[in-house]
């Protein structure tokens, strides 16, 4: 399937889509004529005749001031997107036109994120430019606006094409990370052993600081058939607190098949190897496999699951060697074009050599995000985690009973869509975490923030 028949079909659907007043991007032009209105009328006629370059010549001068009419931006988006698909264009020229369309439509959504018709055109421009992750997100939000049936059908074709043609996926991010309790340590100064108090050394208490985090990764999917892909990828992350013992580095690689079961379902089986460094030396290696599955229940609701098994090999703490199991079931729901909810539940088990450190965890997370005017997106989530250990935990649990942890995590995010620099946009994430436990020295409170610059390719 090529993109051009889809685009032509969608263009017809868009014509009817635009005819409904409820979906109009902007209001009717004023009754009294003025030069801007006359230019827009001329540009509309040129677009209808397929004279897209001439339409852009009329529209571009109207977009040079500070206060630009929304209709001007919308028509620039339409004309530039259409012009980018003309035969004989060089790739660089096509990308320039699509960037122009994306910038114009993006500006409109900054002011009014609920404009479904504008979001549809922006999604199509991202699709034509090959920015599939961004295109998919906007197409899903269009469906949440309950458009007319022809538009729904065409959006679903776009989503199917995105899934089928997926090859490269990359991401890159960095953050400044102030943290009130870097190592998640307890602030208890006294520990009781056989009812006798012992004072902890100061260096064992909580440590605050400001770190720098960077993370990156990517994946390539090699086609093995109509519905079969070979996934090859890796991830790298680094957290640095100025050479302290809290520095962390993680590297992982994965490979395996991805099967497109049907138009709504896919399954992957991946072999995975991971290594983690803590402080200045290697901490542990994990070797295992994971299964990933995804299914679209409705145009706006998607569910996904993951199951993994790893064998952990610690470099210095051999008593922690053993298998690790993890199961996760999650989903997302695009409630409105500006509102998205997601959630997940999971179970994990660690069975190291030491009975004391064997444990099972259960967790639940719920979150939502909303797009607001002026380019802001606000999000929040809450997570509860229950972890139960085995064995004798004396003296941390005075009577030698097993340890039991209850952890609560609250997270708030602020993202500004209006500002981008070389494709990176700023995001502030604040996380408050608290653990209650029956084991001395294992409770903690922690607040950390991340000022991120993130980009997806």
Protein Blocks (a to p, Z undefined) as FASTA:
>chain_A
ZZklmmmmmmmmmmmmmmpmklpfbdcddfbdcfklmmmmmmmmmmmnopamlmmmmmmm
mmmmmbdcfklmmmmmmmmmmmmmpghiafklmmmmmmmmmmmmmmmmmmmmmlmklmmm
mmmmmmmnopamlmmmmmmmmmmnopafklmmmmmmmmmmmmmmombdcdddddddddfb
lnopafbfbdceehiacdddfklmccddddddddddddddddfbfkbccdddddddddde
hhiakbccdddddddddddfblmbccddddddddddehjbcfbdcddddddddddfblkb
ccdddddddddddfklmmlgccdddddddddddfbfkbccdddddddddddfblmlgccd
dddddddddddehhiacdddddddddddedjfbfkbmnopacdddddddddddddfkbcg
ehiacdddddddddddfbehiaccdddddddddddZZ
